[in-house]
Amino acid sequence: MQGEIPKGFWLDNEKVMTEVVVTFEINGGGKGNDRTSERKENAEVKSLTEAYKNWKRIKDEVAEEARKAEEAP
């Protein structure tokens, strides 16, 4: 991931999110007029969230080691 969020994705509370289209069926109440509809929802992409968290952890560890190296006599 290298710290870059791919196009079409965004961060929300440390989670990588994207917009998905969910298809659902609307029951016609037994009258034979069932319908299918779609709606857009935001969904977490767990694999990208984990990759982002790993990247952030490594970045923080490197920054901490650099800070310690600067403080050392």
Backbone as a printed PyTorch tensor [residue, N CA C, xyz], in Angstrom:
tensor([[[  0.8270,  -1.1890,   0.0000],
         [  0.0000,   0.0000,   0.0000],
         [  0.8720,   1.2540,   0.0000]],

        [[  1.9800,   1.2460,   0.6830],
         [  2.9320,   2.3490,   0.7240],
         [  2.3090,   3.6550,   1.1950]],

        [[  1.2890,   3.5830,   2.0020],
         [  0.7020,   4.7720,   2.5940],
         [ -0.2500,   5.5450,   1.7060]],

        [[ -0.5040,   5.0640,   0.5110],
         [ -1.4150,   5.7590,  -0.3890],
         [ -2.7370,   5.0020,  -0.4690]],

        [[ -3.8190,   5.7250,  -0.2830],
         [ -5.1470,   5.1290,  -0.3880],
         [ -5.5280,   5.1300,  -1.8710]],

        [[ -5.8970,   3.9750,  -2.4340],
         [ -6.2530,   3.9230,  -3.8600],
         [ -7.4630,   4.8040,  -4.1850]],

        [[ -7.5490,   5.2050,  -5.4370],
         [ -8.6710,   6.0200,  -5.9000],
         [ -9.9780,   5.2400,  -5.6780]],

        [[-11.0090,   5.9190,  -5.2080],
         [-12.2970,   5.2830,  -4.9430],
         [-12.4270,   4.7790,  -3.5150]],

        [[-11.3880,   4.9860,  -2.7050],
         [-11.3860,   4.5610,  -1.3090],
         [-11.0490,   5.7730,  -0.4470]],

        [[-11.4090,   5.7190,   0.8380],
         [-11.0810,   6.7990,   1.7550],
         [-10.9630,   6.2360,   3.1600]],

        [[-10.3550,   7.0410,   4.0470],
         [-10.2050,   6.6560,   5.4480],
         [-11.3650,   7.2190,   6.2570]],

        [[-11.9050,   6.3980,   7.1320],
         [-12.9560,   6.8220,   8.0420],
         [-12.7110,   6.1190,   9.3680]],

        [[-12.2630,   6.8720,  10.3720],
         [-11.9500,   6.2990,  11.6910],
         [-10.9730,   5.1310,  11.5820]],

        [[ -9.8640,   5.3650,  10.8670],
         [ -8.8050,   4.3630,  10.7040],
         [ -9.2550,   3.1350,   9.9140]],

        [[-10.3460,   3.2330,   9.1800],
         [-10.8210,   2.1370,   8.3320],
         [-10.8090,   2.6070,   6.8870]],

        [[-10.3890,   1.7220,   5.9810],
         [-10.4230,   2.0380,   4.5570],
         [-11.8160,   1.6670,   4.0500]],

        [[-12.4940,   2.6520,   3.4700],
         [-13.8820,   2.4810,   3.0510],
         [-14.0090,   2.6590,   1.5400]],

        [[-15.0710,   2.1010,   0.9860],
         [-15.4450,   2.3190,  -0.4020],
         [-16.9620,   2.2700,  -0.5010]],

        [[-17.4720,   2.6740,  -1.6460],
         [-18.9170,   2.6410,  -1.8620],
         [-19.2700,   1.3920,  -2.6600]],

        [[-20.2480,   0.6390,  -2.1760],
         [-20.7010,  -0.5700,  -2.8680],
         [-22.1880,  -0.4320,  -3.1810]],

        [[-22.6300,  -1.1610,  -4.1940],
         [-24.0450,  -1.1790,  -4.5600],
         [-24.6410,  -2.4810,  -4.0400]],

        [[-25.6580,  -2.3660,  -3.1960],
         [-26.3230,  -3.5250,  -2.6060],
         [-27.6610,  -3.7180,  -3.3190]],

        [[-27.8800,  -4.9240,  -3.8240],
         [-29.1480,  -5.2540,  -4.4800],
         [-30.0380,  -5.9720,  -3.4690]],

        [[-31.2880,  -5.5660,  -3.3910],
         [-32.2170,  -6.2150,  -2.4680],
         [-33.5790,  -6.3460,  -3.1330]],

        [[-34.3750,  -7.2640,  -2.6080],
         [-35.6950,  -7.5230,  -3.1780],
         [-36.7630,  -6.9430,  -2.2660]],

        [[-37.7070,  -6.2450,  -2.8620],
         [-38.8430,  -5.6860,  -2.1290],
         [-40.0200,  -6.6290,  -2.3410]],

        [[-40.5140,  -7.1880,  -1.2420],
         [-41.5990,  -8.1570,  -1.3040],
         [-42.9080,  -7.4510,  -1.6520]],

        [[-43.6320,  -8.0010,  -2.6030],
         [-44.8990,  -7.4060,  -3.0360],
         [-46.0900,  -7.8540,  -2.2140]],

        [[-45.8670,  -8.5490,  -1.1270],
         [-46.9640,  -8.9650,  -0.2600],
         [-47.7960, -10.0910,  -0.8420]],

        [[-47.1950, -10.9460,  -1.6570],
         [-47.9050, -12.0870,  -2.2190],
         [-48.7630, -11.7480,  -3.4210]],

        [[-48.6900, -10.5380,  -3.9030],
         [-49.5160, -10.1160,  -5.0370],
         [-48.7790, -10.2630,  -6.3700]],

        [[-47.5690, -10.7880,  -6.3090],
         [-46.8160, -10.9990,  -7.5410],
         [-46.1040,  -9.7690,  -8.0590]],

        [[-46.0460,  -8.7280,  -7.2770],
         [-45.3510,  -7.5380,  -7.7500],
         [-44.0610,  -7.2900,  -6.9510]],

        [[-43.2920,  -8.3610,  -6.7560],
         [-41.9860,  -8.2250,  -6.1240],
         [-41.0930,  -7.3810,  -7.0280]],

        [[-40.2420,  -6.5740,  -6.4150],
         [-39.3270,  -5.7230,  -7.1750],
         [-37.9180,  -5.8900,  -6.6440]],

        [[-36.9710,  -5.6470,  -7.5050],
         [-35.5740,  -5.6230,  -7.1100],
         [-35.1080,  -4.1800,  -7.1690]],

        [[-34.3670,  -3.7810,  -6.1540],
         [-33.8810,  -2.4090,  -6.1030],
         [-32.4200,  -2.4220,  -5.6770]],

        [[-31.7700,  -1.3010,  -5.8350],
         [-30.3690,  -1.1750,  -5.4440],
         [-30.1930,   0.0920,  -4.6300]],

        [[-29.2070,   0.0520,  -3.7350],
         [-28.8460,   1.2590,  -2.9970],
         [-27.3350,   1.2510,  -2.7860]],

        [[-26.7740,   2.4230,  -2.6540],
         [-25.3350,   2.5580,  -2.4260],
         [-25.0900,   2.6360,  -0.9290]],

        [[-24.0670,   1.9020,  -0.4780],
         [-23.6900,   1.9080,   0.9340],
         [-22.1810,   2.0210,   1.0330]],

        [[-21.7190,   2.5910,   2.1310],
         [-20.2930,   2.6120,   2.4160],
         [-19.9380,   1.3200,   3.1370]],

        [[-18.8190,   0.7130,   2.7350],
         [-18.4070,  -0.5480,   3.3430],
         [-16.9050,  -0.5250,   3.5880]],

        [[-16.4980,  -1.1380,   4.6950],
         [-15.0750,  -1.2560,   5.0000],
         [-14.4570,  -2.3380,   4.1250]],

        [[-13.2320,  -2.0840,   3.6660],
         [-12.4590,  -3.0790,   2.9270],
         [-11.4110,  -3.5910,   3.9140]],

        [[-11.7080,  -4.7360,   4.5310],
         [-10.8880,  -5.2280,   5.6380],
         [ -9.4320,  -5.4680,   5.2420]],

        [[ -9.1850,  -6.0070,   4.0550],
         [ -7.7990,  -6.2760,   3.6540],
         [ -7.0080,  -4.9770,   3.5070]],

        [[ -7.6260,  -3.9390,   2.9580],
         [ -6.9350,  -2.6520,   2.8350],
         [ -6.7850,  -1.9740,   4.1900]],

        [[ -7.7610,  -2.1570,   5.0760],
         [ -7.6500,  -1.5990,   6.4240],
         [ -6.4680,  -2.2220,   7.1510]],

        [[ -6.3250,  -3.5490,   7.0600],
         [ -5.1910,  -4.2260,   7.6990],
         [ -3.8700,  -3.7680,   7.0970]],

        [[ -3.8170,  -3.6450,   5.7750],
         [ -2.5910,  -3.1810,   5.1190],
         [ -2.2540,  -1.7630,   5.5700]],

        [[ -3.2510,  -0.9090,   5.6870],
         [ -3.0330,   0.4620,   6.1410],
         [ -2.5140,   0.4790,   7.5790]],

        [[ -3.1180,  -0.3300,   8.4510],
         [ -2.6800,  -0.3710,   9.8490],
         [ -1.2490,  -0.8800,   9.9620]],

        [[ -0.8900,  -1.9070,   9.1740],
         [  0.4840,  -2.4110,   9.1810],
         [  1.4510,  -1.3430,   8.6960]],

        [[  1.0990,  -0.6500,   7.6080],
         [  1.9520,   0.4120,   7.0840],
         [  2.1390,   1.5060,   8.1340]],

        [[  1.0520,   1.8970,   8.7930],
         [  1.1260,   2.9620,   9.7940],
         [  1.9860,   2.5310,  10.9860]],

        [[  1.8340,   1.2750,  11.4260],
         [  2.6240,   0.7650,  12.5450],
         [  4.1120,   0.7890,  12.1970]],

        [[  4.4600,   0.3230,  11.0000],
         [  5.8640,   0.3030,  10.5780],
         [  6.4020,   1.7270,  10.4780]],

        [[  5.6120,   2.6340,   9.9110],
         [  6.0320,   4.0330,   9.7850],
         [  6.2910,   4.6370,  11.1640]],

        [[  5.4050,   4.3600,  12.1230],
         [  5.5710,   4.8800,  13.4800],
         [  6.8050,   4.2880,  14.1500]],

        [[  7.0640,   2.9890,  13.9320],
         [  8.2440,   2.3490,  14.5090],
         [  9.5240,   2.9530,  13.9410]],

        [[  9.5530,   3.1950,  12.6430],
         [ 10.7330,   3.7990,  12.0140],
         [ 10.9510,   5.2040,  12.5590]],

        [[  9.8880,   5.9750,  12.7100],
         [ 10.0010,   7.3310,  13.2510],
         [ 10.5030,   7.2960,  14.6910]],

        [[ 10.0230,   6.3420,  15.4740],
         [ 10.4610,   6.2080,  16.8650],
         [ 11.9430,   5.8440,  16.9320]],

        [[ 12.3860,   4.9140,  16.0950],
         [ 13.8020,   4.5330,  16.0660],
         [ 14.6710,   5.7110,  15.6290]],

        [[ 14.2020,   6.4910,  14.6680],
         [ 14.9570,   7.6650,  14.2220],
         [ 15.0610,   8.6850,  15.3500]],

        [[ 13.9820,   8.8610,  16.0930],
         [ 14.0000,   9.8000,  17.2210],
         [ 14.9820,   9.3410,  18.2830]],

        [[ 14.9810,   8.0340,  18.5900],
         [ 15.9080,   7.4870,  19.5870],
         [ 17.3510,   7.6450,  19.1270]],

        [[ 17.6020,   7.4400,  17.8380],
         [ 18.9600,   7.5660,  17.3040],
         [ 19.4500,   9.0090,  17.4100]],

        [[ 18.5760,   9.9740,  17.2180],
         [ 18.9600,  11.3800,  17.3370],
         [ 19.2530,  11.7590,  18.7790]],

        [[ 18.5560,  11.1490,  19.7340],
         [ 18.7460,  11.4690,  21.1410],
         [ 19.9820,  10.7990,  21.7230]],

        [[ 20.4210,   9.7110,  21.1280],
         [ 21.5720,   8.9680,  21.6520],
         [ 22.8360,   9.8170,  21.5140]],

        [[ 23.7040,   9.7810,  22.5610],
         [ 24.9430,  10.5820,  22.5080],
         [ 25.9420,  10.0600,  21.5050]]])
